[in-house]
Amino acid sequence: MAILQQILFLVLTGVSIWLFSKKAGEIKRNVFLGLPETLNDQPSLRWKNLFLLALGQKKMFKNPLVAVMHLFVYVGFVIINMEVLEIVLDGLLGTHRLFIPFLGSLYNWLLDAFEFLAVSVIFFCVIFLIRRNVLKLKRFVSKDLNGWPRSDANYILVTEIVLMSLFLTMNACDLTLQSHGSEHYHQTGQFFFSGIISPLFAGLNESTIIAIERSCWWLHIVGIFSFLNYLPYSKHLHILLAFPNAYYARLEPMGKMKNMPSVQNEVLYAMQPELAPTDAPPPARFGAKDVFDLSWKSLLDAYSCTECGRCTAACPANTTGKILSPRKIMMSTRDRLELVGKNITLNKAFVDDQKSLLHDYISVEELRACTTCNACVEACPVSISPLNIIAELRRSLIMEESNAPQEWNGTFSNIENNFAPWKFSPDDRDLWTAEM
């Protein structure tokens, strides 16, 4: 029987890792469908960003109370799952609490710390569920989250509560079996929180307690493997991608726009025709119409989005009732990228589906509402830039489709003819000084 359990556990572990690796490979492929962008300068500053923004969650602390709750849930879930290493080894080797002989009294101290974090995770997840579903904070009831995104957040919170409850119940049963002197249940010393629960099982017979303990053990590890394979389909993928996204954040001053060399050269050649080459190829595209035209960093941003809505809450256009939502820009980009990825997986290469990010997923009205103020970029806790995507799509809209409001066209015409936004000849620009 023990051998069959080990074989079953080995198969479960192998399938879980294979499925996760397969999906992770697809996400990596999708990200690198984007255009090249070099983001490896100033490594010391990048490592600082990784530790402060991704690990330390620096920007979250603009709201200290929420930040502390989120930190406990995040750190608690990550640290407790270090205990999964022992569960995996126990499952593969047919042992029970493998690390006790190696850690001695430290084992009891670690499990007590894990249980404290588990209780914290349960408590704060309940608060987060209340914030989303009872208090209904504005950024959580936005139409951006209608359907699957709203359910996704609740599923994860409930899953974390269940996993932590299984962990505590498993330990409580283990303590009860230790007190009964059951075979294979090594003396660990008392655990504080599960020690409070364990008397609930004292009146049950040994075989029933073992069945409960083993059920919790199996459900806990199956839940962890299921969670691992759910992550790539969920907004909670940011648990993993926040780290590379923070490291590869753009380090230029916020709001710095990247000019296209081909456009700059056209202006230069207009002013100095003698410099114009005779064989310069035209640019393939101005700006971005689909995900292929965005940089890989913008696509990584889309997968790293936490859907927290801080960007949209900070957006002045959204605050004044405009249709623009920076969160929705990131979610739409990810949705389009996922569809493109499925297309490639199915056909071995991308087959034109008569759709594009611009127009089919993100509307002209959304793009025109953006003031390029960078409030969304500043608000994002994991260094995402919705503005970069907006600017590239808007560049395509204007330079590829000549699609701009009449007011903008007047300004463009003045800049082209008079080298300034105003309708004055360059020769007449200093006439106002004559009045002085």
N, C-alpha and C positions, 0 to 999 in steps of 0.2 A: 504493500500500500504506500509506504514512504517513497519507494522508487518511482511509483506512478505519479505521485505528487511532484517530485523533483522534475520528472520529464514534462509534466503539464506546465510547471513553472518556467522551465527552460523554453518551451514553445511560446508561452505567453510573452516572455521577455524578448525573445528573438523577433516575433511578429511585431511587437510594439515598437522596437527600435527600428526595424526595417520600414514600417509605415511612416514613422516620423522622419527618418532620413530621406525617404522618397519625396515627401511633401516639402521638406526643407530644401532639397535639391531643385525642386520646381520653383520655389520662391527665389532662390539664388539666381536661377536662369532668368526669371521674369525681371528681377531688379537690373540685371546686366543687359537687358534689351535696350536700356537707356543709353544715351550718348556718353562718351568718356568725359570725366571731370577729375582733375588732379586735386586731391585733398589730403596730402600727406606732409605738408610743411608744419613747422613749429610743433614737433611731437610732444614736447614737455607741456605745452598749453593744451594739447589735445588730451593727454592723459589726465590733466587737471580737470578738464571738462567731464571726462568719463567718470571720475570719482565724485565730483561735486554734483553734477546734474543727474547722472544715471543712478549711481550708487547712493549718494547723499541726498538726492532729490531736493537740491537747493531751491529751485524756483517754487516748489510746493509750499515752502515755508513763508510765502507771502500771506498765507492763511494758516497760522501755526497750529491751530487745533486740528483741522482736517489733515494737515501734513503729518502730525504725530500719529493720528489714527492710521493713515495710509502706510506710514513707515512701519508700524507694528504689524499690520497685515502682511506687508511685503516681506519684511525681514523674518517675521514669524514663519510664513509659509516656506521661504527659501531655507532657513536654518533647520526647521523641523524635517524637511525633506532630505537633509543630510542623513537622518536616521533611516531613510529608505535604502541607503547603502548596506546597512546591516540586514534589513529585511530581504534585499535581493540576494545577498550572500547566504543568509539562512535558507532561503528558498532553493538556491542552487546546490547547497552542500547538505541540506537536510538537518541543519543544526537549529538551535534556539538561543537567541541573544548571544551571538558569537563573540561580541566584543567585551563581555564581562571579564574574562580572564586577563585580557590585555589592559583594560582601563581601571579595574579594581574599584575603589571608592569614587573615582572620578565619574564612573558610569552613572551612579546614582545622582550625582550633582548635575550631569548633563541632561538626564531624563527629566529631572525636576525643572530645569531651565526650559526644556522643550515643552513641558506641560504648561508652564506659565505662559509661554508664547502661544500655545494652542488655545488656551482660554481667552487670551487677548484677541486672537484672530476671530474666534467665534463672536465675542462681544462686539468688536468693531464692525464685523461683517453684518451683524444684525442692525447696527446703527446705519450703515451704508444702505441697506435694504429699506429702512424707514425713510431715509433722505430721498431715495429714488421713488418709492411707491406710496408713501403716506404723506410726507411733507411736499413731495413733488417739486423740488427746486427747479427754477425756470430752465436751466440748461440741460436738465434731464428729461423734460417733457416736450422739448422742441420736436418739430416734425422731422428734423434730420434723423431722429432715432426711431421713427415709426417702423413697426415690424420687427425683423430679426435683430437689429442692433440693440433695441431696448431689452428684448428677451435674453440676448447674449450676456449682458451685464448681470442680470438676475441669476442666470444659470451658474455663472462663475461664483458669485457670492454664496449661493446655496451649496454648491459643490464644496467650497472651502469649509463651510460650516459642517457638512456631513463628514468630510475627511478628518477634520480635527476631532469630531465627536467619536468617530471610529477609533482613532488613535487613543483617546482617553479611556474609552470603554475596553479596548484591548488591554491596556495597562492595568485597569481595575480588575479585570478577570484574572490577569497574570498574578497580581498580588494575592488574590483570593486562593488561587491554586498553589501558590508558594506556601501560604499558611496551612493548607491541607497536606503539604508534603508531596504533592503530585510529582510523578516522574517527569524529567526533562525541564521542569520549571525552576530555574536556578534562583537562589536567593539574591535579590538585588538591593535589599533595603527598601524602606518605605518611600513612596512618592507622594507628594503633598496632595495634589488635586485628585489623582486617581485613588489615593488612599481614602478620600472623602466618599467616593462613589462605591468603592469595593464592598462595603457592608451590604449593599443592595443585592449582592449575589451570594451572600453567605449562606442563605437558606436553601440554595439549589444543590443538587447532587453534582458530583465531580464531572461526570460525563456531559452534563448539560452546560456547565461552565466552560469546559474545554471546547464544546461545540460553538458557544458564543464567542470565545476568544479566537478560535480558528476562523470563524466566519468574519469577524472584524479584521483579522490579519489579511485574509484573502481579499475582502472588499476594499480594504485600505490600499493595497498594492495594485489591484485592478483599477481602482479609482485614480491612482497616481498615473498609471500607464494610459488610462483613458484621457485624463487631463492633458498629458503630454501630447497626445495626438489630436486633441481638440484645439490646442493653442494655435496651430497654423491657420485655422479657419476662424479664429476669434480676434477681437480687438486686443485681447490679452497677450497677443504675440509680442506686444511692447515689453513684456517681462524680459524677453531675450534680446530684442532688437534695439531697445533703448541704449544699450551699451555701445554697439558700433555706430549708431546714429549720433550719439553725443560725441564720440571720438572723431567722426568725420564731419562734424558741423563746419559750416562755412565761417571763417574767422575774420572776413572783411567787415568793416563797419556796416551795421544794419541799414538797409536802404540803398546800398551801393548797387547800381544797375550795371550789368555787363553789356557793353556795346558789341555789335557784330563787326568784326574787322572788315568784312566785305562792304558794309554800309559806310563805315568810317572812310574806307578807301574811295568810295564813290564821291563823298564830299571833298576829299582831298584832290581827286582828279578833276572835279568841277572847278576847283580854285587854281589848280596847277595842272592843266591838261598834259603838259610835257612829261609828267611822271606816269601817266596812264600806260599800263602794259597792253600790248596788242593781243595777247593770248590768255588773259586771265579768265578762268572758268567762272560762270555765274554760280552763286550760292545755291545749294540744293533746296533749301527751304528757309524762309524767314520765320523765326519763332517756332511754336509747337502747335500742331493740330491734333496729334495723337500721342500716346505714351511713348512711342518710338523716338519722338522728337524732344522729349525731356531728358535731362541728365539722369544717370543712375542714382544720384543722391536724392533727387526729387521722388524717384520711385521707391527708394528705401524709406524716405519720409512717409510715403503713403502707407507702407506696411507697418511703420512704427507708430502710427497715430493711435492714441489711447481713447479717442472719441470722448474726452473729458469735457469738451465744450468751452474751455477757458479762452480759446482763441476767438470763438464766436461771441462770447460774453464781453470780450474786450473790444470787439469790432465796432467802430462808430457808425459804419454804414448799416450794420445789422440792428444796432441800438435805435437808429432812427427809422426803422421799419423797412429798409431795403431788403431785397431778396437774398443778398449775399450772405453766406455763412462759410467762413474759412474751414470749419470742421467738415461741412458737406463737400467742399472742394477736395479735401484729402480722401474722404470716403468714396467719392465718385471716381477719383483717380485709381484707387485700389480696386474698385469694382470693375473698371475698364481693364486694368492690368490683369486681374484674375481671368476675365473672359478671354483676353488675348492669349494668356497662358494655356487655357483649356483648348483653344483653337490650335495652338502649336502642338500640344500633346496629342490631340486627335489626328491632326493632319501631317505631323512630323515637320511642318514648316507653316508659317502664318499664311492663311488663305483669306483674302480680302472679304470682310463681312459687311461691307457697305456702311460701317459705323466709324465714329471717331470720338475722341474725348471731347473735343470742341463741338458744340451743338447737340450731340446725342446724350452727353452726360452733364456737361456744364454749359449753361446758356449764355448768350450775349449779355443779357440783362445783369446776370451775376457779375460778369467780368467788368462791365462799365461802372458798377456800383463801388468798386474798390478805390479807395483814396491813396493807396500805397503808403499808408502811415506807419506800417510795421507793428501795430499793436498786437496783431495775431502772433507774429514771430517772437515778440518780447514775452507774451503770455505763455507760450508753449513750454511745458516742463521738460520736454525731451528734444529740444532744438530742431523742431520741424518748421519749415518755411512754406506756408500756403502761398505767400506773395510771389515766390519764385515761379510757381506754376501759373499763377494768375498773369504775371507779367509776360511769360512766354506765350501763353494762349492769346493774350491781347495783342501781342506783337504780330502773331499770325493773322489774327482777325483784321488788323489794319493794313499790314504790308502785303499779305497774300490775297485778301478779299476786298481791300479798300472799303471795309465795313466800319464806319465811324460816324458819330453824330455830326450834323452840319456845323455845329459850333467848333468841334475839333478840326474839321476839314479846313475851316477858315484860318485857324491857328497854324495848321500844317502848311497851308499855302503861303502864309506870311513868312514863315520861317524859311521856306524854300526860295521865295523871291526876294525877301528883304533881310534875311539872316537874323530875324527877331520876330517875336510873336505879334508885333504891332504893325499896322498898315501904314508904315512910313518908309520912304526910300532911305537907304543907308546914307545917301548924300545929305538928306535933310534932318538927320537924327540929332545934330547938335545945334539946330536953329534956335532952340529955346534959350541958348546962352546969349543971343543977340539982345534979348529983353533986359539983360542984366547990365 
